[in-house]
């Protein structure tokens, strides 16, 4: 496995953990996520979008500027 592949995998794992932690925090407050959030989260964890775009999508979907 190349170094860039290893680094990408590590970044993806950290992103996945951050999303899981955020979802868990919401669940602790009796909140849930939508299917659209799941799609955006998958795009973020796989590296298709960055954190800024992920946040923008969430804010637009929820009417927060």
Backbone bond lengths (Angstrom), bond angles and torsions (degrees), N, CA, C in turn:
res aa  C-N    CA-C-N  psi(-1)  N-CA   C-N-CA  omega(-1)  CA-C   N-CA-C  phi
1 X - - - 1.458 - - 1.518 107.92 -
2 X 1.324 116.71 133.13 1.462 120.54 -178.74 1.529 110.70 -73.94
3 X 1.323 114.37 161.40 1.462 119.89 179.12 1.522 110.72 -62.05
4 X 1.339 117.14 -40.88 1.470 119.06 -179.45 1.513 110.91 -65.98
5 X 1.326 117.87 -36.34 1.468 120.97 177.16 1.519 110.19 -66.78
6 X 1.320 116.45 -41.69 1.464 120.91 178.55 1.521 110.25 -63.30
7 X 1.330 117.23 -44.15 1.464 120.93 179.58 1.518 110.60 -64.43
8 X 1.337 116.71 -41.64 1.462 120.10 179.42 1.524 109.99 -63.34
9 X 1.314 117.17 -42.23 1.457 121.09 178.65 1.524 110.61 -62.48
10 X 1.309 117.67 -41.16 1.467 121.57 179.22 1.525 110.51 -65.65
11 X 1.313 116.75 -41.48 1.471 120.61 178.20 1.522 109.44 -63.97
12 X 1.321 117.02 -45.14 1.461 120.60 179.64 1.526 110.80 -61.41
13 X 1.319 117.18 -39.44 1.468 120.94 179.04 1.525 110.42 -64.97
14 X 1.329 117.26 -40.82 1.469 120.07 178.52 1.527 110.38 -66.14
15 X 1.321 116.35 -40.48 1.460 119.70 178.36 1.533 110.45 -64.07
16 X 1.319 116.33 -43.13 1.459 119.91 179.84 1.525 110.59 -61.74
17 X 1.317 117.02 -42.09 1.461 121.28 179.52 1.524 110.99 -63.68
18 X 1.331 116.46 -41.20 1.470 120.37 179.18 1.526 111.13 -63.15
19 X 1.335 116.58 -41.75 1.472 120.29 178.43 1.527 109.78 -65.52
20 X 1.320 117.48 -44.38 1.471 120.64 178.59 1.519 111.00 -59.85
21 X 1.325 116.91 -42.15 1.465 120.51 178.96 1.526 111.20 -64.05
22 X 1.327 116.76 -41.25 1.469 120.45 179.08 1.522 111.11 -64.70
23 X 1.318 116.69 -42.82 1.472 120.46 178.24 1.524 109.98 -63.15
24 X 1.311 116.29 -44.37 1.468 120.39 179.97 1.531 110.43 -61.45
25 X 1.328 116.89 -42.35 1.464 120.37 178.30 1.523 111.12 -59.70
26 X 1.325 115.86 -41.79 1.460 120.00 177.16 1.513 111.88 -64.39
27 X 1.331 116.22 -42.06 1.467 120.39 179.11 1.520 111.22 -62.49
28 X 1.327 116.52 -33.89 1.466 120.29 177.88 1.528 110.67 -65.81
29 X 1.331 116.50 -22.73 1.463 122.45 177.50 1.524 110.91 -98.75
30 X 1.325 116.76 14.48 1.463 124.24 179.67 1.527 112.53 65.03
31 X 1.329 116.38 34.66 1.457 122.43 176.74 1.526 108.80 -108.77
32 X 1.311 115.78 162.10 1.462 119.87 176.47 1.521 108.57 -138.44
33 X 1.327 116.27 166.92 1.460 121.10 179.90 1.521 109.65 -108.04
34 X 1.312 114.90 155.36 1.466 120.97 -179.81 1.521 110.57 -89.03
35 X 1.312 114.72 169.05 1.456 120.24 174.49 1.521 111.31 -62.13
36 X 1.328 116.74 -35.38 1.468 120.68 178.01 1.530 110.28 -64.09
37 X 1.331 116.72 -39.06 1.469 119.92 176.50 1.521 109.90 -62.67
38 X 1.329 116.68 -43.00 1.465 120.42 178.99 1.527 111.60 -58.23
39 X 1.337 116.51 -40.84 1.467 120.44 178.49 1.528 110.27 -64.49
40 X 1.326 116.63 -46.42 1.466 120.44 179.08 1.530 110.81 -63.83
41 X 1.317 117.33 -40.11 1.459 121.03 179.02 1.524 110.49 -62.93
42 X 1.320 117.30 -39.92 1.462 120.98 177.94 1.534 110.23 -64.64
43 X 1.335 116.71 -40.85 1.469 120.21 176.74 1.522 110.39 -61.80
44 X 1.324 116.99 -40.82 1.462 121.07 -179.79 1.530 111.39 -68.49
45 X 1.314 117.45 -48.59 1.460 119.22 -176.48 1.520 112.21 -66.08
46 X 1.329 117.03 -28.78 1.465 119.55 179.54 1.523 112.75 -86.06
47 X 1.331 117.26 -6.91 1.450 120.93 177.60 1.510 114.83 90.69
48 X 1.332 117.79 7.35 1.463 120.87 178.28 1.527 110.35 -66.99
49 X 1.340 117.11 -37.92 1.460 122.20 177.44 1.523 108.92 -126.43
50 X 1.324 116.01 158.83 1.463 119.95 177.31 1.530 110.10 -94.90
51 X 1.312 116.18 178.09 1.465 121.32 -176.74 1.524 111.52 -62.32
52 X 1.314 116.69 -37.81 1.466 120.13 179.94 1.535 110.71 -61.31
53 X 1.324 117.03 -45.73 1.459 120.51 179.86 1.532 111.06 -67.92
54 X 1.301 116.77 -38.60 1.469 121.21 177.75 1.530 109.42 -58.93
55 X 1.323 115.99 -48.82 1.468 120.80 178.84 1.515 112.14 -62.47
56 X 1.335 116.69 -40.93 1.458 120.68 179.71 1.518 110.45 -61.21
57 X 1.330 116.69 -44.47 1.474 120.47 179.84 1.525 111.18 -62.05
58 X 1.319 116.59 -43.01 1.464 120.71 179.73 1.524 110.18 -63.54
59 X 1.320 117.21 -44.94 1.465 120.66 -179.41 1.525 111.05 -64.04
60 X 1.318 117.82 -44.37 1.469 121.04 179.65 1.526 109.91 -61.37
61 X 1.320 117.07 -46.03 1.454 121.44 -178.37 1.526 112.11 -61.54
62 X 1.326 115.89 -32.93 1.462 120.32 -176.62 1.522 113.60 -100.85
63 X 1.317 116.65 8.06 1.455 120.66 176.55 1.525 114.55 67.65
64 X 1.326 116.31 30.97 1.460 121.60 179.90 1.525 107.44 -110.59
65 X 1.325 116.39 128.21 1.472 117.31 -178.38 1.470 112.79 -95.80
